Amino acid sequence: MEKMEVGEVFTISDESEIEQEVEVIATLNIDGSDYVAVSFVEDLKISTDEEIDIFFLKLDEDGDFAAIESDEEFEKVSVAFDEGMIEEE
């Protein structure tokens, strides 16, 4: 898989093998690791003032998705994403 770009849409499957489309809303590189922030396409289509669910995926060296392994790593990615969103406003 090549590097993900903001706006790219792809399909993921959950534990129950239910497929859903997600859209990349941000890309991050933290300490040499690449991450993407994604949200469900259906949630992004609904224009409301409510917050949307965002989750993070880590890209491994082959460009495949890997789990974020620790709370510490998740917190680091979440803070970097929040800081990036504040800078864009």
TANORTA-V789927 format. One record per residue. N is the residue number from 1. PSI is psi in radians with two decimals (999 if undefined). OMEGA is omega in whole degrees, -180 to 180 (none if undefined). D_LAST is the distance of its C-alpha to the last C-alpha in Angstrom with 1 decimal. Layout:
n = [N;N]
psi = [PSI;PSI]
omega = [OMEGA;OMEGA]
d_last = [D_LAST;D_LAST]
//
This chain:
n = [1;2;3;4;5;6;7;8;9;10;11;12;13;14;15;16;17;18;19;20;21;22;23;24;25;26;27;28;29;30;31;32;33;34;35;36;37;38;39;40;41;42;43;44;45;46;47;48;49;50;51;52;53;54;55;56;57;58;59;60;61;62;63;64;65;66;67;68;69;70;71;72;73;74;75;76;77;78;79;80;81;82;83;84;85;86;87;88;89]
psi = [2.39;3.02;2.39;2.56;2.59;2.35;-0.24;2.41;2.37;2.94;2.38;2.78;2.43;-3.00;-0.46;0.17;0.39;2.19;2.44;2.55;2.40;2.68;2.39;2.15;-0.22;2.65;2.54;2.53;2.03;2.11;0.67;0.01;2.46;2.41;2.71;2.50;2.22;2.79;2.72;2.35;-0.74;-0.68;-0.66;-0.45;-0.48;2.06;1.67;3.03;-0.10;2.66;2.58;2.73;2.25;2.38;2.84;2.46;2.46;2.43;2.22;-3.10;-0.35;-0.03;0.20;2.75;2.43;2.69;2.58;2.09;-0.38;2.79;-0.63;-0.78;-0.76;-0.77;-0.72;-0.76;-0.74;-0.77;-0.75;-0.67;-0.84;-0.75;-0.69;-0.65;-0.65;-0.72;-0.55;-0.41;999]
omega = [179;179;-179;179;176;-180;179;180;176;-176;174;177;177;-178;-180;-179;175;-178;176;177;175;178;177;179;176;172;-178;170;-177;179;177;178;179;179;171;172;-178;174;179;-178;-179;179;-178;180;-178;-177;178;177;-179;178;177;177;179;174;-172;175;178;176;179;-175;177;-179;177;180;176;-180;170;-164;-175;175;180;179;178;-179;180;180;-179;179;180;177;179;179;178;180;178;-180;-179;-176;none]
d_last = [30.6;28.5;25.0;22.5;19.8;16.6;18.0;21.4;23.4;26.3;28.7;29.3;32.2;32.3;35.3;37.1;36.7;34.6;32.3;28.8;26.3;23.0;20.1;18.2;14.4;13.9;16.5;17.1;19.9;21.0;24.3;25.5;24.9;22.8;21.0;19.2;17.1;18.6;19.0;22.0;22.0;23.6;20.9;18.2;20.6;20.7;18.2;18.0;15.9;17.3;15.6;16.9;18.9;17.6;20.1;20.6;23.4;24.8;26.4;29.8;31.5;32.8;29.5;30.6;28.7;29.7;29.1;27.0;30.1;29.2;27.1;26.3;25.0;22.9;21.4;20.6;18.8;17.0;15.8;14.7;12.8;11.0;10.3;9.0;6.6;5.4;5.6;3.8;0.0]
//
